């Protein structure tokens, strides 16, 4: 009888703890998709630092969604609207998200639409991120209003030939500031 009680307790503890680890890990490389064209726009490395979630642009595609236009080792395009005129490739576009086990999502941080270098200024929103199947759902929001984007898994083997895959586990946050 006592044997079944211990076994029942262990099973109950496993059932309670399982959701805590279900979708928490969203780190890795993700391909962002342009809302209007449906083509790949960039690759973002999602990483943790001090138990908080961050996302850094590592590669940017051209308008065709195939040609690499910029990356963290090249950094040709820069944002004139952010302090220090940082490059878009290498920019942290979301930061300070904390894992919410009740909702099974990362929330509470900020996400930036980085704008461009031709007149579109960056905008910063509240953020929430969660997994749905193999996709990453990234939500920018103001109060209760918001918009979701679906990001696709990106394998390190999908980087262009000769591209040195960065070790996102060694990234430290660099939070952009608007001018």
C-alpha positions, 0 to 999 in steps of 0.5 A: 500500500505504501509503495503505491502512495509513493508512486502516486506522489511521484506521478502527481509531482511530475504532472504538476512540474511538466507544464513548467518545462513544456514550451519555456525554451524558445532560444535558437534561430528564427526566421522572420516573415514579412507580413505583406510579401510572405517572404523571409525578412531576417534571422533573429537569434533568441537568447536568454540572459539572467533568466530573461529573453532577448532577440538579436537580428543576425542576418537580413534578407533583401526584398527577394527573401533569398539574397543576404543583404546584411549580417552581423559580420558586415553591418552596412545598414544603420539606424539614424534614429537610435542612439549611436547609429547602431547597425540593424544587423546585431540589433536587439529587437526585443528585450527583458521578457520573463517567463510566465508559467501560468500562460506558458509564454514570455511577457513583460518586456519590450519589442521594437519595430526597428524602422529603416534608414529611409524615413521610417522611425523605430517604434517600441511596444509591449511584447509577448512570445510563445510557441505554437507547434514548431512556430514562434508567435511574437506579439507587439502590443499597446494595452490590449491592442496588438499584432502577431507575427509568426516566425519559423524555425531556422536551422544553423545549417540554413545559414549561407555557405561560409557564414560563421554561426554565432553562439547566441548563448554568449550574447549579452543584451545591448538595449537600443535607445531612441534618439 
